[in-house]
Amino acid sequence: MTGFLLGEDPLVFIVLTGCFGGGAAWLSGRAVAETWRPAWMAALSGAGLALATRFLTYGLFDGELLSLAGYLRDAALLAALALIAWRMRKAAKMVAQYPWLYRPAGPFAWRPRD
């Protein structure tokens, strides 16, 4: 069953890009935040991982390698996951690093202490 989201089998997309690529994007977003680097680096790591998932889709499952739309779809998903992980880790790190200044305000934010 091909034709799902620009020429891929849905199971291949869910497992390879969603689970494996998404897990790698999540971990890279956390690693970027852990070293106090900016958010654009997390998004860039998601774009790089999209190249890897496109190649694995081509090599393992005979998917289309040079699909710009497929790459952009993968890059958007993986960059979004990396940015979510980056923000969650940065919020947790700010509260842990500066407990006298900040308190948690949900999983994505912190607020000044009263």
C-alpha positions as CSV (number, residue, x, y, z in Angstrom):
1,M,0.0,0.0,0.0
2,T,1.9,3.0,-1.2
3,G,0.7,6.5,-1.9
4,F,0.4,7.5,1.8
5,L,1.8,10.9,2.3
6,L,3.8,11.2,-0.9
7,G,4.8,7.7,-1.8
8,E,5.4,5.7,1.4
9,D,3.8,2.8,3.1
10,P,2.1,4.1,6.3
11,L,3.8,1.5,8.5
12,V,7.2,2.5,7.2
13,F,6.5,6.1,7.9
14,I,5.2,5.4,11.4
15,V,8.0,3.0,12.5
16,L,11.0,4.5,10.7
17,T,10.4,8.2,10.7
18,G,8.0,8.4,13.6
19,C,9.5,6.0,16.2
20,F,13.1,5.7,15.3
21,G,13.7,9.2,13.8
22,G,11.4,10.8,16.3
23,G,13.2,9.1,19.2
24,A,16.6,10.3,17.8
25,A,15.2,13.8,17.3
26,W,13.9,13.9,20.9
27,L,17.2,12.8,22.3
28,S,19.1,15.3,20.2
29,G,16.8,18.1,21.3
30,R,17.4,17.3,24.9
31,A,21.2,17.1,24.3
32,V,21.2,20.5,22.6
33,A,19.3,22.0,25.6
34,E,21.5,20.2,28.1
35,T,24.5,22.1,26.7
36,W,22.7,25.5,26.7
37,R,22.8,25.8,22.9
38,P,20.1,27.8,21.0
39,A,16.9,26.3,19.6
40,W,17.9,26.6,16.0
41,M,20.5,23.9,16.6
42,A,17.8,21.5,17.7
43,A,15.8,22.3,14.6
44,L,18.9,21.8,12.5
45,S,19.5,18.4,14.0
46,G,15.9,17.4,13.1
47,A,16.6,18.4,9.5
48,G,19.8,16.3,9.5
49,L,17.9,13.3,10.9
50,A,15.4,13.7,8.1
51,L,18.1,13.1,5.6
52,A,19.0,9.8,7.4
53,T,15.4,8.7,7.5
54,R,14.9,9.4,3.8
55,F,18.0,7.4,3.0
56,L,16.9,4.5,5.2
57,T,13.4,4.5,3.7
58,Y,15.1,4.3,0.2
59,G,17.6,1.7,1.2
60,L,15.5,-0.6,3.3
61,F,12.0,-0.2,1.8
62,D,12.6,1.0,-1.8
63,G,11.1,4.4,-1.1
64,E,11.8,7.5,-3.1
65,L,15.1,9.0,-2.2
66,L,15.0,12.4,-3.9
67,S,11.5,13.5,-2.9
68,L,11.6,17.1,-1.8
69,A,8.1,16.9,-0.4
70,G,8.9,13.7,1.5
71,Y,12.0,15.3,2.9
72,L,10.2,18.5,4.0
73,R,7.5,16.4,5.7
74,D,10.1,14.3,7.6
75,A,12.2,17.4,8.4
76,A,9.1,19.3,9.8
77,L,8.1,16.4,12.0
78,L,11.6,15.7,13.3
79,A,12.5,19.4,13.8
80,A,9.2,19.9,15.7
81,L,9.9,16.9,18.0
82,A,13.5,18.2,18.6
83,L,12.2,21.7,19.5
84,I,9.6,20.3,21.9
85,A,12.2,18.2,23.6
86,W,14.6,21.2,23.7
87,R,12.0,23.5,25.3
88,M,10.9,20.9,27.9
89,R,14.5,20.2,28.9
90,K,15.4,23.9,29.0
91,A,12.5,24.7,31.3
92,A,13.4,21.8,33.6
93,K,17.1,22.9,33.6
94,M,16.3,26.5,34.4
95,V,14.2,25.5,37.4
96,A,16.9,23.0,38.6
97,Q,19.8,25.3,37.9
98,Y,18.3,28.4,39.5
99,P,15.8,27.3,42.1
100,W,16.0,30.5,44.1
101,L,15.0,32.5,41.0
102,Y,12.5,30.4,39.1
103,R,9.7,27.9,39.7
104,P,8.0,25.7,37.2
105,A,5.1,27.0,35.2
106,G,4.1,23.8,33.3
107,P,6.3,21.5,31.2
108,F,7.4,24.3,28.8
109,A,7.9,27.3,31.0
110,W,9.2,28.8,34.2
111,R,8.3,31.9,36.2
112,P,10.0,34.1,38.7
113,R,9.7,33.2,42.3
114,D,7.7,35.6,44.5
